């Protein structure tokens, strides 16, 4: 996940009532995992 994407994501969270470091700390790793999984699955299944 690039810096620009992370900035857009955190801006979105700010406008949708995500507050405090604890909430960001829970959401950001999940976003990275989801993005990584999406890249992996796309690469894995588009090759066939």
Backbone as XML, in Angstrom:
<?xml version="1.0"?>
<chain id="A" units="angstrom">
  <residue number="1" name="UNK">
    <atom name="N" x="0.848" y="-1.162" z="0.000"/>
    <atom name="CA" x="0.000" y="0.000" z="0.000"/>
    <atom name="C" x="0.894" y="1.225" z="0.000"/>
  </residue>
  <residue number="2" name="UNK">
    <atom name="N" x="0.681" y="2.091" z="-0.967"/>
    <atom name="CA" x="1.505" y="3.283" z="-1.071"/>
    <atom name="C" x="1.062" y="4.391" z="-0.121"/>
  </residue>
  <residue number="3" name="UNK">
    <atom name="N" x="1.927" y="5.358" z="0.027"/>
    <atom name="CA" x="1.649" y="6.467" z="0.943"/>
    <atom name="C" x="0.392" y="7.234" z="0.514"/>
  </residue>
  <residue number="4" name="UNK">
    <atom name="N" x="0.223" y="7.449" z="-0.782"/>
    <atom name="CA" x="-0.956" y="8.176" z="-1.261"/>
    <atom name="C" x="-2.248" y="7.435" z="-0.907"/>
  </residue>
  <residue number="5" name="UNK">
    <atom name="N" x="-2.233" y="6.128" z="-1.089"/>
    <atom name="CA" x="-3.407" y="5.321" z="-0.748"/>
    <atom name="C" x="-3.673" y="5.359" z="0.747"/>
  </residue>
  <residue number="6" name="UNK">
    <atom name="N" x="-2.604" y="5.264" z="1.535"/>
    <atom name="CA" x="-2.769" y="5.324" z="2.993"/>
    <atom name="C" x="-3.347" y="6.668" z="3.413"/>
  </residue>
  <residue number="7" name="UNK">
    <atom name="N" x="-2.883" y="7.751" z="2.807"/>
    <atom name="CA" x="-3.409" y="9.075" z="3.138"/>
    <atom name="C" x="-4.894" y="9.178" z="2.796"/>
  </residue>
  <residue number="8" name="UNK">
    <atom name="N" x="-5.281" y="8.660" z="1.637"/>
    <atom name="CA" x="-6.693" y="8.689" z="1.251"/>
    <atom name="C" x="-7.536" y="7.874" z="2.220"/>
  </residue>
  <residue number="9" name="UNK">
    <atom name="N" x="-7.013" y="6.733" z="2.614"/>
    <atom name="CA" x="-7.733" y="5.868" z="3.538"/>
    <atom name="C" x="-7.912" y="6.531" z="4.897"/>
  </residue>
  <residue number="10" name="UNK">
    <atom name="N" x="-6.857" y="7.112" z="5.431"/>
    <atom name="CA" x="-6.980" y="7.765" z="6.733"/>
    <atom name="C" x="-7.868" y="9.006" z="6.641"/>
  </residue>
  <residue number="11" name="UNK">
    <atom name="N" x="-7.840" y="9.719" z="5.517"/>
    <atom name="CA" x="-8.758" y="10.850" z="5.329"/>
    <atom name="C" x="-10.201" y="10.369" z="5.333"/>
  </residue>
  <residue number="12" name="UNK">
    <atom name="N" x="-10.458" y="9.256" z="4.673"/>
    <atom name="CA" x="-11.800" y="8.672" z="4.653"/>
    <atom name="C" x="-12.231" y="8.298" z="6.067"/>
  </residue>
  <residue number="13" name="UNK">
    <atom name="N" x="-11.347" y="7.663" z="6.796"/>
    <atom name="CA" x="-11.681" y="7.274" z="8.158"/>
    <atom name="C" x="-12.002" y="8.483" z="9.026"/>
  </residue>
  <residue number="14" name="UNK">
    <atom name="N" x="-11.248" y="9.575" z="8.841"/>
    <atom name="CA" x="-11.485" y="10.790" z="9.626"/>
    <atom name="C" x="-12.894" y="11.331" z="9.385"/>
  </residue>
  <residue number="15" name="UNK">
    <atom name="N" x="-13.372" y="11.254" z="8.145"/>
    <atom name="CA" x="-14.695" y="11.789" z="7.826"/>
    <atom name="C" x="-15.817" y="10.815" z="8.176"/>
  </residue>
  <residue number="16" name="UNK">
    <atom name="N" x="-15.466" y="9.608" z="8.588"/>
    <atom name="CA" x="-16.469" y="8.609" z="8.932"/>
    <atom name="C" x="-16.322" y="8.126" z="10.370"/>
  </residue>
  <residue number="17" name="UNK">
    <atom name="N" x="-16.007" y="9.050" z="11.250"/>
    <atom name="CA" x="-16.052" y="8.851" z="12.704"/>
    <atom name="C" x="-15.049" y="7.849" z="13.266"/>
  </residue>
  <residue number="18" name="UNK">
    <atom name="N" x="-13.937" y="7.646" z="12.583"/>
    <atom name="CA" x="-12.862" y="6.862" z="13.201"/>
    <atom name="C" x="-12.021" y="7.849" z="13.995"/>
  </residue>
  <residue number="19" name="UNK">
    <atom name="N" x="-11.899" y="7.590" z="15.275"/>
    <atom name="CA" x="-11.198" y="8.522" z="16.146"/>
    <atom name="C" x="-10.210" y="7.779" z="17.029"/>
  </residue>
  <residue number="20" name="UNK">
    <atom name="N" x="-9.154" y="8.438" z="17.339"/>
    <atom name="CA" x="-8.192" y="7.914" z="18.287"/>
    <atom name="C" x="-7.191" y="6.946" z="17.687"/>
  </residue>
  <residue number="21" name="UNK">
    <atom name="N" x="-6.049" y="6.916" z="18.317"/>
    <atom name="CA" x="-4.957" y="6.066" z="17.843"/>
    <atom name="C" x="-5.306" y="4.585" z="17.908"/>
  </residue>
  <residue number="22" name="UNK">
    <atom name="N" x="-6.085" y="4.190" z="18.896"/>
    <atom name="CA" x="-6.425" y="2.775" z="19.027"/>
    <atom name="C" x="-7.224" y="2.269" z="17.833"/>
  </residue>
  <residue number="23" name="UNK">
    <atom name="N" x="-8.187" y="3.068" z="17.369"/>
    <atom name="CA" x="-8.982" y="2.642" z="16.225"/>
    <atom name="C" x="-8.132" y="2.562" z="14.962"/>
  </residue>
  <residue number="24" name="UNK">
    <atom name="N" x="-7.273" y="3.563" z="14.745"/>
    <atom name="CA" x="-6.378" y="3.524" z="13.592"/>
    <atom name="C" x="-5.418" y="2.340" z="13.687"/>
  </residue>
  <residue number="25" name="UNK">
    <atom name="N" x="-4.952" y="2.069" z="14.897"/>
    <atom name="CA" x="-4.031" y="0.949" z="15.104"/>
    <atom name="C" x="-4.689" y="-0.382" z="14.772"/>
  </residue>
  <residue number="26" name="UNK">
    <atom name="N" x="-5.995" y="-0.485" z="14.948"/>
    <atom name="CA" x="-6.698" y="-1.723" z="14.609"/>
    <atom name="C" x="-6.996" y="-1.790" z="13.108"/>
  </residue>
  <residue number="27" name="UNK">
    <atom name="N" x="-7.333" y="-0.672" z="12.491"/>
    <atom name="CA" x="-7.762" y="-0.677" z="11.100"/>
    <atom name="C" x="-6.620" y="-0.760" z="10.095"/>
  </residue>
  <residue number="28" name="UNK">
    <atom name="N" x="-5.538" y="-0.074" z="10.344"/>
    <atom name="CA" x="-4.462" y="0.001" z="9.361"/>
    <atom name="C" x="-3.841" y="-1.356" z="9.039"/>
  </residue>
  <residue number="29" name="UNK">
    <atom name="N" x="-3.503" y="-2.198" z="10.018"/>
    <atom name="CA" x="-2.967" y="-3.523" z="9.661"/>
    <atom name="C" x="-3.960" y="-4.361" z="8.856"/>
  </residue>
  <residue number="30" name="UNK">
    <atom name="N" x="-5.228" y="-4.220" z="9.157"/>
    <atom name="CA" x="-6.247" y="-4.954" z="8.392"/>
    <atom name="C" x="-6.294" y="-4.476" z="6.954"/>
  </residue>
  <residue number="31" name="UNK">
    <atom name="N" x="-6.135" y="-3.186" z="6.754"/>
    <atom name="CA" x="-6.129" y="-2.643" z="5.393"/>
    <atom name="C" x="-4.913" y="-3.145" z="4.627"/>
  </residue>
  <residue number="32" name="UNK">
    <atom name="N" x="-3.757" y="-3.162" z="5.283"/>
    <atom name="CA" x="-2.546" y="-3.684" z="4.633"/>
    <atom name="C" x="-2.717" y="-5.156" z="4.280"/>
  </residue>
  <residue number="33" name="UNK">
    <atom name="N" x="-3.275" y="-5.930" z="5.201"/>
    <atom name="CA" x="-3.489" y="-7.354" z="4.956"/>
    <atom name="C" x="-4.433" y="-7.557" z="3.777"/>
  </residue>
  <residue number="34" name="UNK">
    <atom name="N" x="-5.520" y="-6.806" z="3.757"/>
    <atom name="CA" x="-6.490" y="-6.928" z="2.669"/>
    <atom name="C" x="-5.867" y="-6.574" z="1.329"/>
  </residue>
  <residue number="35" name="UNK">
    <atom name="N" x="-5.079" y="-5.515" z="1.299"/>
    <atom name="CA" x="-4.422" y="-5.104" z="0.057"/>
    <atom name="C" x="-3.424" y="-6.161" z="-0.395"/>
  </residue>
  <residue number="36" name="UNK">
    <atom name="N" x="-2.674" y="-6.714" z="0.539"/>
    <atom name="CA" x="-1.692" y="-7.752" z="0.200"/>
    <atom name="C" x="-2.374" y="-9.015" z="-0.296"/>
  </residue>
  <residue number="37" name="UNK">
    <atom name="N" x="-3.448" y="-9.392" z="0.348"/>
    <atom name="CA" x="-4.190" y="-10.580" z="-0.056"/>
    <atom name="C" x="-4.780" y="-10.390" z="-1.449"/>
  </residue>
  <residue number="38" name="UNK">
    <atom name="N" x="-5.306" y="-9.214" z="-1.722"/>
    <atom name="CA" x="-5.871" y="-8.925" z="-3.030"/>
    <atom name="C" x="-4.805" y="-9.032" z="-4.117"/>
  </residue>
  <residue number="39" name="UNK">
    <atom name="N" x="-3.632" y="-8.494" z="-3.870"/>
    <atom name="CA" x="-2.532" y="-8.578" z="-4.839"/>
    <atom name="C" x="-2.135" y="-10.033" z="-5.053"/>
  </residue>
  <residue number="40" name="UNK">
    <atom name="N" x="-2.021" y="-10.792" z="-3.975"/>
    <atom name="CA" x="-1.648" y="-12.194" z="-4.076"/>
    <atom name="C" x="-2.672" y="-12.982" z="-4.877"/>
  </residue>
  <residue number="41" name="UNK">
    <atom name="N" x="-3.947" y="-12.830" z="-4.548"/>
    <atom name="CA" x="-4.988" y="-13.586" z="-5.231"/>
    <atom name="C" x="-5.097" y="-13.198" z="-6.698"/>
  </residue>
  <residue number="42" name="UNK">
    <atom name="N" x="-4.948" y="-11.933" z="-6.986"/>
    <atom name="CA" x="-4.990" y="-11.484" z="-8.381"/>
    <atom name="C" x="-3.859" y="-12.094" z="-9.162"/>
  </residue>
  <residue number="43" name="UNK">
    <atom name="N" x="-2.665" y="-12.078" z="-8.600"/>
    <atom name="CA" x="-1.507" y="-12.653" z="-9.285"/>
    <atom name="C" x="-1.650" y="-14.165" z="-9.417"/>
  </residue>
  <residue number="44" name="UNK">
    <atom name="N" x="-2.149" y="-14.801" z="-8.409"/>
    <atom name="CA" x="-2.258" y="-16.265" z="-8.383"/>
    <atom name="C" x="-3.289" y="-16.778" z="-9.379"/>
  </residue>
  <residue number="45" name="UNK">
    <atom name="N" x="-4.441" y="-16.141" z="-9.408"/>
    <atom name="CA" x="-5.530" y="-16.690" z="-10.219"/>
    <atom name="C" x="-5.652" y="-16.075" z="-11.607"/>
  </residue>
  <residue number="46" name="UNK">
    <atom name="N" x="-5.003" y="-14.966" z="-11.844"/>
    <atom name="CA" x="-5.057" y="-14.409" z="-13.203"/>
    <atom name="C" x="-4.023" y="-15.068" z="-14.111"/>
  </residue>
  <residue number="47" name="UNK">
    <atom name="N" x="-3.094" y="-15.819" z="-13.525"/>
    <atom name="CA" x="-2.064" y="-16.507" z="-14.312"/>
    <atom name="C" x="-2.623" y="-17.750" z="-14.996"/>
  </residue>
  <residue number="48" name="UNK">
    <atom name="N" x="-3.764" y="-18.230" z="-14.536"/>
    <atom name="CA" x="-4.342" y="-19.475" z="-15.091"/>
    <atom name="C" x="-5.353" y="-19.195" z="-16.133"/>
  </residue>
</chain>
